[in-house]
Amino acid sequence: MKKHLMLALSLGLLANAAHAEKRELVISAYPIAQPLFMKYVYEPFKAKCGCDIKVETGNNADRIAKLVVHSKNPVIDLVLLSDSGMLEAAQKGVIQPMDYSKLSNYKALYDVAKNPIGGNFAVGYTLYSVGLVYRSDKIAPLTSWKDLWRPELKGRVAFPDVSTTQGPLMLRMADAAWGGKTDDYATGFAKIVGMKGNVVTFSKNSAQLAALFAQDEIWAAPVARFTWSQMLKTGLPLKWSIPAEGQAAGMNVMGIVAGSKNADLAYQLMDFWLSKEVQTQLATNLVDSPVNKDVRLSVAAAQFNTYGADQINSLKFVKPETILKQRTNWMTQWNKAMSK
């Protein structure tokens, strides 16, 4: 009896020790589509690594602030941010340089996703294009970003607020269309501000646009590709246009928090996330557009993704350093102009 008790106790201690040794990778991410990331990324990786995953969500600013507060004793291992957000975090010293040789899928990425903010601080995991969407039953095709200023769209167009991730993209394309030459996009800024009386709303999120189209309040707007499928659910005759000046683009990136005790697991998850298999799953299920060149999508899935070398190589990005340099100035000018 005593031997059985001792054996049971030993087995119990071993089980507890094994449980205690199970590692937890903490990820900081955007709240959007988390159930789908759980299905296609986190759960399969947990089965692969034998570890736990904890996800904390929020916007760029709040999550960067948390990294700074806990910089001496990090509570996050892997962070997902916009490219400009990651550059800001790197400049604050809370992101560590990466060793890309630890990512077996790194060579399979489009060049734009490799070392996207410089300094070896990040790797791109998805990108998106911003084109023009319009009601084909109400107006003639939009062939230029300038067309958003056409008289018949007065009171029928929506623009992104400058404070959003798409705000600087709109500034860039308006500036290009109207002949701007400076990196503060002053020409584009002036043209957009000059339209404030004719714009239904300066939207804070893409989901708002689908509702505005559905309610017949707007006939045209710049739209991110990842919301195109939602737009079509309105049942309206909407068309996607790639203007003559091209499509604006944004990128989300991954980085490892400085001082992370689980950097090895972070590398493993990043490599898993960038694999052809996972990137294909995410793209096919309309979660994220792929940055892995080996992904092949059906025609049906491709129309809802920013996909293919020709399209990706033609995208018009705003440099992360430009956003950080100009952001305060843009916001000051914007708030002043909108309050008049």
BALOBA-1460 file (C-alpha; in Angstrom, 3 decimals):
// residues 340
<rec num="1" residu="m" x="0.000" y="0.000" z="0.000"/>
<rec num="2" residu="k" x="2.805" y="2.362" z="0.943"/>
<rec num="3" residu="k" x="4.581" y="1.619" z="-2.364"/>
<rec num="4" residu="h" x="1.419" y="2.436" z="-4.313"/>
<rec num="5" residu="l" x="1.018" y="5.717" z="-2.450"/>
<rec num="6" residu="m" x="4.622" y="6.656" z="-3.116"/>
<rec num="7" residu="l" x="4.256" y="5.796" z="-6.807"/>
<rec num="8" residu="a" x="1.044" y="7.837" z="-7.106"/>
<rec num="9" residu="l" x="2.685" y="10.752" z="-5.354"/>
<rec num="10" residu="s" x="5.706" y="10.587" z="-7.649"/>
<rec num="11" residu="l" x="3.557" y="10.457" z="-10.759"/>
<rec num="12" residu="g" x="1.506" y="13.389" z="-9.477"/>
<rec num="13" residu="l" x="4.635" y="15.437" z="-8.862"/>
<rec num="14" residu="l" x="5.947" y="14.626" z="-12.325"/>
<rec num="15" residu="a" x="2.631" y="15.642" z="-13.909"/>
<rec num="16" residu="n" x="2.597" y="18.899" z="-11.980"/>
<rec num="17" residu="a" x="6.206" y="19.597" z="-12.975"/>
<rec num="18" residu="a" x="5.435" y="18.934" z="-16.626"/>
<rec num="19" residu="h" x="2.424" y="21.232" z="-16.421"/>
<rec num="20" residu="a" x="4.454" y="23.925" z="-14.715"/>
<rec num="21" residu="e" x="7.098" y="23.733" z="-17.421"/>
<rec num="22" residu="k" x="4.586" y="24.311" z="-20.236"/>
<rec num="23" residu="r" x="5.617" y="27.625" z="-21.769"/>
<rec num="24" residu="e" x="3.309" y="30.478" z="-22.680"/>
<rec num="25" residu="l" x="3.878" y="32.777" z="-25.659"/>
<rec num="26" residu="v" x="2.187" y="36.162" z="-25.225"/>
<rec num="27" residu="i" x="1.139" y="37.976" z="-28.396"/>
<rec num="28" residu="s" x="0.011" y="41.584" z="-28.763"/>
<rec num="29" residu="a" x="-2.262" y="41.969" z="-31.805"/>
<rec num="30" residu="y" x="-5.127" y="43.848" z="-33.401"/>
<rec num="31" residu="p" x="-8.596" y="42.741" z="-32.216"/>
<rec num="32" residu="i" x="-9.919" y="42.179" z="-35.740"/>
<rec num="33" residu="a" x="-10.501" y="38.558" z="-36.865"/>
<rec num="34" residu="q" x="-9.040" y="36.985" z="-33.720"/>
<rec num="35" residu="p" x="-11.372" y="33.920" z="-33.829"/>
<rec num="36" residu="l" x="-10.061" y="33.186" z="-37.323"/>
<rec num="37" residu="f" x="-6.438" y="33.644" z="-36.264"/>
<rec num="38" residu="m" x="-7.163" y="31.260" z="-33.393"/>
<rec num="39" residu="k" x="-8.478" y="28.673" z="-35.861"/>
<rec num="40" residu="y" x="-5.837" y="28.953" z="-38.573"/>
<rec num="41" residu="v" x="-2.730" y="30.061" z="-36.661"/>
<rec num="42" residu="y" x="-2.772" y="29.797" z="-32.863"/>
<rec num="43" residu="e" x="-4.436" y="26.422" z="-32.314"/>
<rec num="44" residu="p" x="-2.408" y="24.577" z="-35.007"/>
<rec num="45" residu="f" x="0.789" y="26.125" z="-33.654"/>
<rec num="46" residu="k" x="-0.074" y="25.171" z="-30.073"/>
<rec num="47" residu="a" x="-0.452" y="21.575" z="-31.197"/>
<rec num="48" residu="k" x="2.902" y="21.816" z="-32.945"/>
<rec num="49" residu="c" x="4.909" y="23.473" z="-30.158"/>
<rec num="50" residu="g" x="3.228" y="21.998" z="-27.089"/>
<rec num="51" residu="c" x="2.999" y="25.507" z="-25.635"/>
<rec num="52" residu="d" x="0.206" y="27.881" z="-24.650"/>
<rec num="53" residu="i" x="-0.637" y="31.129" z="-26.399"/>
<rec num="54" residu="k" x="-2.121" y="34.215" z="-24.781"/>
<rec num="55" residu="v" x="-3.347" y="37.072" z="-26.980"/>
<rec num="56" residu="e" x="-3.759" y="40.675" z="-25.877"/>
<rec num="57" residu="t" x="-5.474" y="43.082" z="-28.263"/>
<rec num="58" residu="g" x="-5.755" y="46.810" z="-28.784"/>
<rec num="59" residu="n" x="-4.754" y="49.659" z="-31.079"/>
<rec num="60" residu="n" x="-1.203" y="50.616" z="-32.044"/>
<rec num="61" residu="a" x="-0.811" y="53.445" z="-29.535"/>
<rec num="62" residu="d" x="-2.088" y="51.599" z="-26.468"/>
<rec num="63" residu="r" x="-0.076" y="48.479" z="-27.182"/>
<rec num="64" residu="i" x="3.155" y="50.392" z="-27.805"/>
<rec num="65" residu="a" x="2.586" y="52.272" z="-24.541"/>
<rec num="66" residu="k" x="2.299" y="48.961" z="-22.697"/>
<rec num="67" residu="l" x="5.579" y="47.757" z="-24.179"/>
<rec num="68" residu="v" x="7.271" y="50.916" z="-22.931"/>
<rec num="69" residu="v" x="5.777" y="50.664" z="-19.422"/>
<rec num="70" residu="h" x="7.006" y="47.075" z="-19.084"/>
<rec num="71" residu="s" x="10.307" y="47.537" z="-20.924"/>
<rec num="72" residu="k" x="12.432" y="46.438" z="-17.953"/>
<rec num="73" residu="n" x="10.349" y="43.306" z="-17.393"/>
<rec num="74" residu="p" x="8.525" y="42.467" z="-20.656"/>
<rec num="75" residu="v" x="5.095" y="40.850" z="-20.444"/>
<rec num="76" residu="i" x="4.724" y="40.522" z="-24.251"/>
<rec num="77" residu="d" x="6.851" y="38.314" z="-26.501"/>
<rec num="78" residu="l" x="5.604" y="38.924" z="-30.041"/>
<rec num="79" residu="v" x="3.918" y="42.106" z="-31.253"/>
<rec num="80" residu="l" x="1.933" y="42.757" z="-34.447"/>
<rec num="81" residu="l" x="1.724" y="46.390" z="-35.542"/>
<rec num="82" residu="s" x="1.489" y="48.601" z="-38.594"/>
<rec num="83" residu="d" x="4.881" y="49.276" z="-40.166"/>
<rec num="84" residu="s" x="4.953" y="52.823" z="-38.760"/>
<rec num="85" residu="g" x="3.842" y="51.543" z="-35.352"/>
<rec num="86" residu="m" x="6.680" y="49.029" z="-35.315"/>
<rec num="87" residu="l" x="9.189" y="51.690" z="-36.291"/>
<rec num="88" residu="e" x="7.954" y="53.835" z="-33.413"/>
<rec num="89" residu="a" x="8.293" y="50.900" z="-31.010"/>
<rec num="90" residu="a" x="11.792" y="50.158" z="-32.314"/>
<rec num="91" residu="q" x="12.813" y="53.791" z="-31.837"/>
<rec num="92" residu="k" x="11.585" y="53.577" z="-28.241"/>
<rec num="93" residu="g" x="13.912" y="50.606" z="-27.702"/>
<rec num="94" residu="v" x="11.248" y="47.977" z="-27.006"/>
<rec num="95" residu="i" x="11.831" y="45.813" z="-30.118"/>
<rec num="96" residu="q" x="14.913" y="43.660" z="-30.622"/>
<rec num="97" residu="p" x="16.690" y="43.160" z="-33.979"/>
<rec num="98" residu="m" x="15.814" y="39.901" z="-35.702"/>
<rec num="99" residu="d" x="17.968" y="37.111" z="-37.068"/>
<rec num="100" residu="y" x="16.181" y="36.358" z="-40.334"/>
<rec num="101" residu="s" x="18.179" y="33.142" z="-40.773"/>
<rec num="102" residu="k" x="15.879" y="31.662" z="-38.107"/>
<rec num="103" residu="l" x="12.920" y="31.995" z="-40.467"/>
<rec num="104" residu="s" x="12.953" y="29.186" z="-43.023"/>
<rec num="105" residu="n" x="10.194" y="30.936" z="-45.018"/>
<rec num="106" residu="y" x="11.915" y="34.316" z="-45.186"/>
<rec num="107" residu="k" x="13.290" y="33.737" z="-48.696"/>
<rec num="108" residu="a" x="9.782" y="32.968" z="-49.968"/>
<rec num="109" residu="l" x="8.472" y="36.432" z="-49.059"/>
<rec num="110" residu="y" x="7.926" y="39.300" z="-51.456"/>
<rec num="111" residu="d" x="10.793" y="41.766" z="-51.132"/>
<rec num="112" residu="v" x="8.502" y="44.445" z="-49.683"/>
<rec num="113" residu="a" x="7.877" y="42.231" z="-46.628"/>
<rec num="114" residu="k" x="11.582" y="41.693" z="-45.940"/>
<rec num="115" residu="n" x="13.063" y="44.056" z="-43.347"/>
<rec num="116" residu="p" x="10.214" y="46.514" z="-44.064"/>
<rec num="117" residu="i" x="11.168" y="49.210" z="-41.523"/>
<rec num="118" residu="g" x="14.961" y="48.836" z="-41.698"/>
<rec num="119" residu="g" x="17.278" y="47.844" z="-38.874"/>
<rec num="120" residu="n" x="16.175" y="44.172" z="-39.068"/>
<rec num="121" residu="f" x="13.412" y="44.901" z="-36.544"/>
<rec num="122" residu="a" x="10.441" y="43.336" z="-38.320"/>
<rec num="123" residu="v" x="8.984" y="41.142" z="-41.014"/>
<rec num="124" residu="g" x="5.753" y="41.783" z="-42.927"/>
<rec num="125" residu="y" x="2.990" y="39.202" z="-42.505"/>
<rec num="126" residu="t" x="0.248" y="40.821" z="-44.598"/>
<rec num="127" residu="l" x="-0.399" y="43.851" z="-46.770"/>
<rec num="128" residu="y" x="-3.438" y="45.465" z="-48.268"/>
<rec num="129" residu="s" x="-4.284" y="47.737" z="-51.151"/>
<rec num="130" residu="v" x="-6.619" y="50.716" z="-51.133"/>
<rec num="131" residu="g" x="-8.513" y="51.389" z="-54.333"/>
<rec num="132" residu="l" x="-11.710" y="53.240" z="-55.190"/>
<rec num="133" residu="v" x="-15.171" y="51.695" z="-54.873"/>
<rec num="134" residu="y" x="-18.149" y="53.318" z="-56.577"/>
<rec num="135" residu="r" x="-21.817" y="52.796" z="-57.453"/>
<rec num="136" residu="s" x="-21.794" y="51.878" z="-61.128"/>
<rec num="137" residu="d" x="-25.527" y="52.635" z="-61.431"/>
<rec num="138" residu="k" x="-25.081" y="56.193" z="-60.157"/>
<rec num="139" residu="i" x="-21.839" y="57.548" z="-61.612"/>
<rec num="140" residu="a" x="-19.381" y="57.021" z="-64.466"/>
<rec num="141" residu="p" x="-16.300" y="54.894" z="-63.711"/>
<rec num="142" residu="l" x="-13.636" y="56.401" z="-61.471"/>
<rec num="143" residu="t" x="-10.297" y="56.318" z="-63.284"/>
<rec num="144" residu="s" x="-8.272" y="58.738" z="-61.148"/>
<rec num="145" residu="w" x="-8.084" y="59.709" z="-57.497"/>
<rec num="146" residu="k" x="-8.993" y="63.169" z="-58.783"/>
<rec num="147" residu="d" x="-12.425" y="61.808" z="-59.722"/>
<rec num="148" residu="l" x="-13.443" y="61.886" z="-56.054"/>
<rec num="149" residu="w" x="-13.629" y="65.663" z="-56.528"/>
<rec num="150" residu="r" x="-16.123" y="65.437" z="-59.417"/>
<rec num="151" residu="p" x="-19.174" y="67.745" z="-58.974"/>
<rec num="152" residu="e" x="-21.701" y="64.894" z="-59.053"/>
<rec num="153" residu="l" x="-20.083" y="63.370" z="-55.959"/>
<rec num="154" residu="k" x="-20.710" y="66.433" z="-53.812"/>
<rec num="155" residu="g" x="-22.304" y="65.127" z="-50.618"/>
<rec num="156" residu="r" x="-21.911" y="61.531" z="-51.840"/>
<rec num="157" residu="v" x="-18.316" y="60.636" z="-50.947"/>
<rec num="158" residu="a" x="-16.497" y="59.486" z="-47.809"/>
<rec num="159" residu="f" x="-12.790" y="59.939" z="-47.020"/>
<rec num="160" residu="p" x="-10.745" y="58.322" z="-44.238"/>
<rec num="161" residu="d" x="-9.944" y="60.450" z="-41.204"/>
<rec num="162" residu="v" x="-6.272" y="61.463" z="-41.165"/>
<rec num="163" residu="s" x="-5.850" y="59.837" z="-37.729"/>
<rec num="164" residu="t" x="-6.573" y="56.349" z="-39.110"/>
<rec num="165" residu="t" x="-4.087" y="53.980" z="-40.727"/>
<rec num="166" residu="q" x="-5.630" y="54.769" z="-44.108"/>
<rec num="167" residu="g" x="-5.518" y="58.534" z="-43.584"/>
<rec num="168" residu="p" x="-1.872" y="58.960" z="-44.701"/>
<rec num="169" residu="l" x="-2.529" y="56.655" z="-47.662"/>
<rec num="170" residu="m" x="-5.322" y="58.948" z="-48.833"/>
<rec num="171" residu="l" x="-3.025" y="61.953" z="-48.376"/>
<rec num="172" residu="r" x="-0.351" y="60.287" z="-50.504"/>
<rec num="173" residu="m" x="-2.681" y="59.462" z="-53.389"/>
<rec num="174" residu="a" x="-4.442" y="62.825" z="-53.346"/>
<rec num="175" residu="d" x="-1.038" y="64.483" z="-53.359"/>
<rec num="176" residu="a" x="0.114" y="62.382" z="-56.322"/>
<rec num="177" residu="a" x="-3.088" y="63.078" z="-58.255"/>
<rec num="178" residu="w" x="-2.891" y="66.825" z="-57.741"/>
<rec num="179" residu="g" x="0.826" y="67.176" z="-58.468"/>
<rec num="180" residu="g" x="2.290" y="67.457" z="-54.969"/>
<rec num="181" residu="k" x="6.069" y="67.322" z="-54.572"/>
<rec num="182" residu="t" x="6.793" y="67.368" z="-50.810"/>
<rec num="183" residu="d" x="6.923" y="64.519" z="-48.279"/>
<rec num="184" residu="d" x="4.372" y="66.249" z="-46.032"/>
<rec num="185" residu="y" x="1.804" y="65.788" z="-48.822"/>
<rec num="186" residu="a" x="0.778" y="69.431" z="-48.391"/>
<rec num="187" residu="t" x="-0.955" y="69.615" z="-51.778"/>
<rec num="188" residu="g" x="-3.060" y="66.537" z="-51.116"/>
<rec num="189" residu="f" x="-3.810" y="67.707" z="-47.582"/>
<rec num="190" residu="a" x="-5.098" y="71.048" z="-48.838"/>
<rec num="191" residu="k" x="-7.293" y="69.401" z="-51.481"/>
<rec num="192" residu="i" x="-8.857" y="67.042" z="-48.916"/>
<rec num="193" residu="v" x="-9.465" y="69.769" z="-46.341"/>
<rec num="194" residu="g" x="-10.977" y="71.910" z="-49.080"/>
<rec num="195" residu="m" x="-13.549" y="69.156" z="-49.658"/>
<rec num="196" residu="k" x="-14.782" y="68.961" z="-46.053"/>
<rec num="197" residu="g" x="-18.131" y="70.561" z="-46.861"/>
<rec num="198" residu="n" x="-18.758" y="68.011" z="-49.628"/>
<rec num="199" residu="v" x="-17.737" y="64.876" z="-47.711"/>
<rec num="200" residu="v" x="-20.437" y="62.856" z="-45.935"/>
<rec num="201" residu="t" x="-17.984" y="61.686" z="-43.307"/>
<rec num="202" residu="f" x="-14.307" y="61.263" z="-42.599"/>
<rec num="203" residu="s" x="-14.592" y="57.637" z="-41.528"/>
<rec num="204" residu="k" x="-12.762" y="56.112" z="-38.582"/>
<rec num="205" residu="n" x="-13.113" y="52.476" z="-39.736"/>
<rec num="206" residu="s" x="-13.752" y="50.496" z="-42.894"/>
<rec num="207" residu="a" x="-16.883" y="48.765" z="-41.563"/>
<rec num="208" residu="q" x="-18.620" y="52.149" z="-41.508"/>
<rec num="209" residu="l" x="-18.271" y="52.456" z="-45.276"/>
<rec num="210" residu="a" x="-20.312" y="49.334" z="-46.044"/>
<rec num="211" residu="a" x="-23.202" y="50.769" z="-44.021"/>
<rec num="212" residu="l" x="-22.961" y="54.128" z="-45.805"/>
<rec num="213" residu="f" x="-23.081" y="52.431" z="-49.206"/>
<rec num="214" residu="a" x="-25.981" y="50.212" z="-48.099"/>
<rec num="215" residu="q" x="-27.972" y="53.239" z="-46.885"/>
<rec num="216" residu="d" x="-27.388" y="55.053" z="-50.206"/>
<rec num="217" residu="e" x="-25.565" y="57.858" z="-48.388"/>
<rec num="218" residu="i" x="-22.361" y="57.552" z="-50.414"/>
<rec num="219" residu="w" x="-21.618" y="56.591" z="-53.997"/>
<rec num="220" residu="a" x="-17.819" y="56.467" z="-53.805"/>
<rec num="221" residu="a" x="-14.978" y="56.045" z="-51.316"/>
<rec num="222" residu="p" x="-11.409" y="54.797" z="-50.963"/>
<rec num="223" residu="v" x="-11.707" y="51.220" z="-49.669"/>
<rec num="224" residu="a" x="-9.209" y="48.724" z="-48.270"/>
<rec num="225" residu="r" x="-9.205" y="45.423" z="-50.142"/>
<rec num="226" residu="f" x="-9.772" y="43.379" z="-46.984"/>
<rec num="227" residu="t" x="-13.293" y="44.873" z="-46.687"/>
<rec num="228" residu="w" x="-14.264" y="44.369" z="-50.346"/>
<rec num="229" residu="s" x="-16.137" y="41.124" z="-49.654"/>
<rec num="230" residu="q" x="-18.221" y="42.936" z="-47.022"/>
<rec num="231" residu="m" x="-19.051" y="45.677" z="-49.503"/>
<rec num="232" residu="l" x="-20.400" y="43.164" z="-52.006"/>
<rec num="233" residu="k" x="-22.745" y="41.724" z="-49.375"/>
<rec num="234" residu="t" x="-24.764" y="44.931" z="-49.671"/>
<rec num="235" residu="g" x="-26.071" y="43.570" z="-52.980"/>
<rec num="236" residu="l" x="-25.484" y="46.931" z="-54.639"/>
<rec num="237" residu="p" x="-23.811" y="47.363" z="-58.051"/>
<rec num="238" residu="l" x="-20.400" y="48.290" z="-56.656"/>
<rec num="239" residu="k" x="-17.221" y="48.312" z="-58.719"/>
<rec num="240" residu="w" x="-13.563" y="48.247" z="-57.669"/>
<rec num="241" residu="s" x="-11.303" y="50.677" z="-59.526"/>
<rec num="242" residu="i" x="-7.516" y="50.813" z="-59.735"/>
<rec num="243" residu="p" x="-6.956" y="54.497" z="-60.582"/>
<rec num="244" residu="a" x="-4.329" y="55.711" z="-63.028"/>
<rec num="245" residu="e" x="-2.101" y="56.853" z="-60.157"/>
<rec num="246" residu="g" x="-2.223" y="53.342" z="-58.656"/>
<rec num="247" residu="q" x="-3.433" y="51.832" z="-55.418"/>
<rec num="248" residu="a" x="-2.289" y="52.990" z="-52.008"/>
<rec num="249" residu="a" x="-1.063" y="50.253" z="-49.679"/>
<rec num="250" residu="g" x="-0.432" y="49.469" z="-46.044"/>
<rec num="251" residu="m" x="1.467" y="46.683" z="-44.325"/>
<rec num="252" residu="n" x="1.249" y="44.961" z="-40.962"/>
<rec num="253" residu="v" x="4.419" y="43.520" z="-39.490"/>
<rec num="254" residu="m" x="5.672" y="41.281" z="-36.685"/>
<rec num="255" residu="g" x="8.483" y="41.963" z="-34.248"/>
<rec num="256" residu="i" x="9.999" y="40.387" z="-31.130"/>
<rec num="257" residu="v" x="9.884" y="42.392" z="-27.916"/>
<rec num="258" residu="a" x="13.267" y="43.334" z="-26.475"/>
<rec num="259" residu="g" x="14.089" y="41.140" z="-23.504"/>
<rec num="260" residu="s" x="11.500" y="38.460" z="-24.365"/>
<rec num="261" residu="k" x="12.233" y="35.171" z="-22.582"/>
<rec num="262" residu="n" x="10.384" y="33.297" z="-25.309"/>
<rec num="263" residu="a" x="12.118" y="34.695" z="-28.395"/>
<rec num="264" residu="d" x="12.732" y="31.167" z="-29.673"/>
<rec num="265" residu="l" x="8.988" y="30.416" z="-29.615"/>
<rec num="266" residu="a" x="8.294" y="33.784" z="-31.223"/>
<rec num="267" residu="y" x="10.567" y="32.885" z="-34.143"/>
<rec num="268" residu="q" x="8.830" y="29.517" z="-34.491"/>
<rec num="269" residu="l" x="5.369" y="31.103" z="-34.585"/>
<rec num="270" residu="m" x="6.479" y="33.760" z="-37.061"/>
<rec num="271" residu="d" x="7.923" y="31.118" z="-39.378"/>
<rec num="272" residu="f" x="4.736" y="29.062" z="-39.078"/>
<rec num="273" residu="w" x="2.621" y="32.153" z="-39.834"/>
<rec num="274" residu="l" x="4.685" y="32.947" z="-42.938"/>
<rec num="275" residu="s" x="4.512" y="29.414" z="-44.331"/>
<rec num="276" residu="k" x="2.788" y="28.755" z="-47.639"/>
<rec num="277" residu="e" x="0.184" y="26.578" z="-45.909"/>
<rec num="278" residu="v" x="-0.886" y="29.103" z="-43.262"/>
<rec num="279" residu="q" x="-0.732" y="32.079" z="-45.605"/>
<rec num="280" residu="t" x="-2.923" y="30.170" z="-48.068"/>
<rec num="281" residu="q" x="-5.458" y="29.346" z="-45.358"/>
<rec num="282" residu="l" x="-5.655" y="32.964" z="-44.220"/>
<rec num="283" residu="a" x="-5.994" y="34.290" z="-47.762"/>
<rec num="284" residu="t" x="-8.549" y="31.677" z="-48.858"/>
<rec num="285" residu="n" x="-10.705" y="32.446" z="-45.837"/>
<rec num="286" residu="l" x="-10.390" y="36.198" z="-46.449"/>
<rec num="287" residu="v" x="-8.515" y="36.943" z="-43.250"/>
<rec num="288" residu="d" x="-5.274" y="38.436" z="-44.601"/>
<rec num="289" residu="s" x="-3.625" y="38.863" z="-47.990"/>
<rec num="290" residu="p" x="-0.466" y="36.749" z="-48.408"/>
<rec num="291" residu="v" x="3.143" y="37.943" z="-48.461"/>
<rec num="292" residu="n" x="4.476" y="34.467" z="-49.312"/>
<rec num="293" residu="k" x="5.197" y="34.305" z="-53.061"/>
<rec num="294" residu="d" x="4.427" y="30.584" z="-53.227"/>
<rec num="295" residu="v" x="0.749" y="31.021" z="-52.320"/>
<rec num="296" residu="r" x="-1.633" y="30.193" z="-55.160"/>
<rec num="297" residu="l" x="-5.235" y="31.350" z="-54.901"/>
<rec num="298" residu="s" x="-8.358" y="30.521" z="-56.860"/>
<rec num="299" residu="v" x="-9.856" y="33.264" z="-59.020"/>
<rec num="300" residu="a" x="-12.687" y="33.595" z="-56.494"/>
<rec num="301" residu="a" x="-10.319" y="34.138" z="-53.553"/>
<rec num="302" residu="a" x="-7.865" y="36.318" z="-55.496"/>
<rec num="303" residu="q" x="-10.448" y="39.057" z="-56.141"/>
<rec num="304" residu="f" x="-10.718" y="39.699" z="-52.406"/>
<rec num="305" residu="n" x="-6.982" y="39.691" z="-51.707"/>
<rec num="306" residu="t" x="-4.071" y="41.951" z="-52.556"/>
<rec num="307" residu="y" x="-2.374" y="39.178" z="-54.468"/>
<rec num="308" residu="g" x="0.230" y="38.502" z="-57.130"/>
<rec num="309" residu="a" x="3.620" y="39.943" z="-58.001"/>
<rec num="310" residu="d" x="2.356" y="42.457" z="-60.577"/>
<rec num="311" residu="q" x="-0.146" y="43.992" z="-58.174"/>
<rec num="312" residu="i" x="2.139" y="43.960" z="-55.142"/>
<rec num="313" residu="n" x="5.068" y="45.482" z="-57.023"/>
<rec num="314" residu="s" x="2.848" y="48.355" z="-58.189"/>
<rec num="315" residu="l" x="1.518" y="49.355" z="-54.765"/>
<rec num="316" residu="k" x="2.136" y="52.864" z="-53.426"/>
<rec num="317" residu="f" x="3.271" y="52.690" z="-49.797"/>
<rec num="318" residu="v" x="3.812" y="55.585" z="-47.414"/>
<rec num="319" residu="k" x="7.218" y="55.248" z="-45.782"/>
<rec num="320" residu="p" x="6.904" y="54.518" z="-42.042"/>
<rec num="321" residu="e" x="9.439" y="57.235" z="-41.269"/>
<rec num="322" residu="t" x="7.311" y="59.743" z="-43.189"/>
<rec num="323" residu="i" x="4.285" y="58.944" z="-41.039"/>
<rec num="324" residu="l" x="6.260" y="59.321" z="-37.807"/>
<rec num="325" residu="k" x="7.860" y="62.545" z="-38.999"/>
<rec num="326" residu="q" x="4.641" y="64.179" z="-40.184"/>
<rec num="327" residu="r" x="1.973" y="62.688" z="-37.897"/>
<rec num="328" residu="t" x="1.908" y="65.438" z="-35.262"/>
<rec num="329" residu="n" x="1.897" y="68.164" z="-37.895"/>
<rec num="330" residu="w" x="-0.911" y="66.443" z="-39.824"/>
<rec num="331" residu="m" x="-3.047" y="66.055" z="-36.713"/>
<rec num="332" residu="t" x="-2.517" y="69.668" z="-35.633"/>
<rec num="333" residu="q" x="-3.443" y="70.979" z="-39.066"/>
<rec num="334" residu="w" x="-6.376" y="68.566" z="-39.379"/>
<rec num="335" residu="n" x="-7.933" y="69.467" z="-36.031"/>
<rec num="336" residu="k" x="-7.538" y="73.159" z="-36.803"/>
<rec num="337" residu="a" x="-9.097" y="72.844" z="-40.255"/>
<rec num="338" residu="m" x="-12.001" y="70.648" z="-39.137"/>
<rec num="339" residu="s" x="-12.903" y="72.945" z="-36.238"/>
<rec num="340" residu="k" x="-13.482" y="75.905" z="-38.538"/>
